[in-house]
Amino acid sequence: MTDPDPAEIAALIATGWSLSDDGTALHKAFKFKNFIEAFGWMTQVAIHAEKMNHHPEWANVYRTVDVTLTTHDSGGLTELDLALARTMDTLAGGSSA
């Protein structure tokens, strides 16, 4: 797995992602109009994540989905995390807290 480019991490932070204190994970809260939109987005992301064989840590409460991305096998961030973050942002179309 390739190490992520710091400039790409900075670009994601500029779109609302935050980096964990230890630098090993990205986090973002996505807010949707309602539960159906949140769950629909999660379903779309799940299809992409499965194809990537890279799965998020996430929790859903009503219209909010809290996401953490890290690559456990490598003990931190990889390009897979950044690619999945970009996919999530694209699918959300600007729905974030």
Backbone bond lengths (Angstrom), bond angles and torsions (degrees), N, CA, C in turn:
res aa  C-N    CA-C-N  psi(-1)  N-CA   C-N-CA  omega(-1)  CA-C   N-CA-C  phi
1 M - - - 1.445 - - 1.525 109.37 -
2 T 1.296 114.51 141.94 1.454 118.44 -177.90 1.527 111.12 -89.80
3 D 1.337 113.81 146.89 1.464 119.28 175.60 1.520 108.92 -73.96
4 P 1.318 117.01 142.62 1.462 119.93 -178.88 1.525 112.00 -72.87
5 D 1.304 115.46 149.69 1.456 123.60 176.07 1.530 108.28 -74.64
6 P 1.338 118.27 126.63 1.466 120.25 179.28 1.534 113.26 -56.00
7 A 1.321 117.42 -32.64 1.470 120.23 177.97 1.523 110.83 -65.91
8 E 1.334 117.42 -35.03 1.462 120.91 177.75 1.520 110.77 -69.97
9 I 1.318 116.81 -37.70 1.469 120.35 175.82 1.529 109.26 -62.60
10 A 1.323 116.62 -44.70 1.465 120.97 179.26 1.524 110.79 -61.09
11 A 1.325 117.23 -39.00 1.467 120.93 178.74 1.525 110.65 -63.45
12 L 1.325 117.73 -39.44 1.464 120.99 178.14 1.527 110.67 -68.48
13 I 1.311 117.08 -39.72 1.465 120.67 177.86 1.527 109.69 -60.46
14 A 1.321 116.33 -36.40 1.467 120.84 178.58 1.529 112.32 -66.18
15 T 1.340 117.05 -18.56 1.474 120.65 179.06 1.523 112.58 -100.29
16 G 1.348 116.93 11.45 1.462 119.40 175.28 1.509 116.01 108.69
17 W 1.312 118.12 -4.91 1.467 120.18 174.16 1.516 108.08 -76.53
18 S 1.336 117.11 152.39 1.457 120.91 174.24 1.520 108.56 -124.96
19 L 1.304 115.01 149.34 1.459 121.85 179.78 1.523 108.52 -96.24
20 S 1.321 116.81 135.57 1.466 120.05 178.72 1.529 109.61 -62.04
21 D 1.326 116.08 158.31 1.464 121.01 -178.41 1.527 112.24 -56.33
22 D 1.327 116.50 -34.83 1.465 119.21 -179.29 1.534 112.69 -90.19
23 G 1.326 117.07 1.01 1.460 121.11 175.90 1.512 115.65 74.73
24 T 1.343 117.27 14.86 1.462 119.75 -175.65 1.521 114.31 -102.99
25 A 1.340 117.76 -0.82 1.464 119.89 -176.27 1.517 111.07 -152.50
26 L 1.328 114.39 153.56 1.456 122.39 172.47 1.520 108.32 -109.54
27 H 1.337 116.81 146.58 1.460 121.15 179.02 1.519 109.51 -136.15
28 K 1.334 114.63 144.69 1.466 120.08 174.17 1.524 108.53 -156.19
29 A 1.328 115.54 143.53 1.460 121.78 173.70 1.525 107.88 -105.47
30 F 1.316 115.64 124.71 1.460 121.95 177.20 1.517 108.28 -104.01
31 K 1.319 117.24 132.48 1.469 122.22 177.15 1.517 109.07 -118.27
32 F 1.316 114.99 134.47 1.456 122.20 -178.11 1.522 109.35 -119.26
33 K 1.312 116.86 174.02 1.471 120.75 -178.79 1.516 112.02 -65.66
34 N 1.340 116.77 -32.62 1.462 120.69 -177.29 1.526 109.76 -162.31
35 F 1.315 115.66 179.29 1.457 121.88 -178.01 1.524 111.97 -62.80
36 I 1.317 118.06 -40.43 1.463 121.56 -178.64 1.528 110.61 -60.52
37 E 1.340 117.37 -44.25 1.468 119.79 178.75 1.529 111.04 -65.90
38 A 1.328 117.00 -40.53 1.466 120.35 178.41 1.523 110.66 -62.13
39 F 1.317 116.40 -46.52 1.462 120.09 -177.81 1.528 110.58 -69.05
40 G 1.316 117.57 -36.83 1.457 121.19 177.23 1.523 111.15 -62.17
41 W 1.342 116.17 -42.29 1.458 120.98 177.28 1.525 110.25 -62.60
42 M 1.330 116.63 -43.62 1.461 120.12 178.81 1.527 110.92 -60.24
43 T 1.309 116.77 -38.47 1.465 120.53 178.56 1.521 110.79 -64.55
44 Q 1.333 116.69 -43.76 1.465 120.00 177.55 1.525 110.86 -61.82
45 V 1.322 116.95 -45.44 1.460 121.20 179.74 1.535 109.97 -62.52
46 A 1.317 116.83 -40.18 1.470 120.23 -178.71 1.532 111.44 -58.90
47 I 1.313 116.93 -38.22 1.468 120.49 179.18 1.528 110.00 -64.37
48 H 1.324 117.17 -45.45 1.470 121.16 178.55 1.529 110.80 -65.45
49 A 1.327 116.66 -43.67 1.462 120.92 -179.00 1.530 111.00 -61.40
50 E 1.310 116.56 -41.16 1.463 120.14 179.60 1.529 110.69 -64.47
51 K 1.328 117.12 -41.48 1.464 120.67 177.98 1.522 111.49 -63.80
52 M 1.337 116.14 -32.97 1.468 121.46 178.56 1.530 111.70 -82.00
53 N 1.330 116.37 -13.74 1.463 122.80 -171.74 1.537 109.73 54.82
54 H 1.334 113.81 44.07 1.462 120.95 -179.91 1.522 107.43 -144.76
55 H 1.314 116.83 117.05 1.458 120.85 -168.04 1.523 112.22 -116.69
56 P 1.332 116.69 136.55 1.466 120.37 -178.48 1.524 112.73 -78.29
57 E 1.318 114.72 159.30 1.459 121.07 164.15 1.519 103.68 -94.72
58 W 1.332 116.50 124.13 1.458 117.53 -178.53 1.509 111.02 -151.50
59 A 1.330 113.80 159.19 1.460 121.01 178.05 1.519 107.50 -140.07
60 N 1.330 115.65 140.50 1.456 121.20 -178.43 1.522 109.58 -121.45
61 V 1.336 115.38 127.19 1.453 122.26 170.83 1.516 106.71 -129.83
62 Y 1.311 115.74 113.91 1.452 124.56 -177.97 1.522 111.17 50.26
63 R 1.323 119.28 -104.80 1.462 120.82 -173.92 1.524 113.51 -103.13
64 T 1.330 116.71 5.23 1.463 121.50 -177.16 1.523 110.57 -112.54
65 V 1.331 114.82 135.80 1.465 121.11 174.75 1.525 107.03 -123.29
66 D 1.336 116.53 116.58 1.462 122.57 176.18 1.522 108.32 -94.22
67 V 1.327 115.89 127.18 1.462 121.59 -174.31 1.522 110.57 -121.29
68 T 1.326 116.17 136.79 1.458 123.19 169.55 1.518 107.31 -125.44
69 L 1.326 115.49 131.54 1.461 121.08 178.50 1.522 109.61 -119.64
70 T 1.311 115.80 128.54 1.459 123.94 175.02 1.523 107.13 -158.82
71 T 1.309 116.53 159.26 1.462 120.25 177.02 1.522 107.44 -109.92
72 H 1.312 115.95 102.18 1.460 121.13 -174.43 1.517 112.01 -60.15
73 D 1.332 117.51 -38.93 1.469 120.86 -178.35 1.523 112.45 -60.29
74 S 1.340 116.45 -31.94 1.463 119.48 -178.14 1.528 112.09 -99.75
75 G 1.326 116.96 -7.63 1.458 120.78 179.02 1.518 113.89 75.92
76 G 1.328 116.71 22.99 1.458 119.29 179.27 1.509 112.32 174.90
77 L 1.314 115.50 -158.60 1.459 121.04 -178.11 1.519 111.80 -79.01
78 T 1.332 114.38 143.02 1.459 121.18 172.04 1.522 107.92 -133.90
79 E 1.304 115.67 175.34 1.459 120.93 177.90 1.534 110.60 -59.81
80 L 1.331 118.19 -29.22 1.471 120.75 177.08 1.527 111.16 -58.81
81 D 1.322 116.75 -41.10 1.467 120.67 179.54 1.522 110.83 -63.91
82 L 1.315 115.69 -43.90 1.458 119.81 -179.35 1.524 111.11 -66.23
83 A 1.330 116.27 -40.55 1.468 119.80 179.16 1.525 110.79 -64.20
84 L 1.336 117.12 -41.36 1.456 119.76 179.18 1.529 110.55 -68.60
85 A 1.322 117.66 -37.33 1.475 121.06 176.80 1.529 110.24 -60.72
86 R 1.325 117.28 -44.45 1.467 120.49 179.40 1.528 110.81 -63.88
87 T 1.331 116.84 -39.89 1.464 120.93 177.86 1.523 110.34 -63.01
88 M 1.329 116.81 -44.88 1.464 121.13 178.53 1.522 111.14 -58.72
89 D 1.330 116.14 -45.57 1.466 120.09 179.10 1.528 111.26 -60.78
90 T 1.311 116.04 -44.27 1.462 120.04 -179.95 1.519 111.29 -61.62
91 L 1.332 116.32 -46.59 1.462 120.68 -179.13 1.527 112.44 -67.23
92 A 1.330 116.58 -30.40 1.467 120.60 -179.46 1.521 111.52 -77.11
93 G 1.303 117.23 -24.07 1.454 120.02 178.43 1.516 114.11 57.19
94 G 1.329 116.85 39.73 1.461 119.90 177.09 1.510 114.81 93.93
95 S 1.321 118.11 6.36 1.470 120.68 178.59 1.519 110.21 -86.76
96 S 1.329 116.07 93.36 1.461 119.32 175.24 1.517 108.92 -147.56
97 A 1.318 114.47 157.71 1.470 120.45 -177.38 1.512 110.19 -78.99
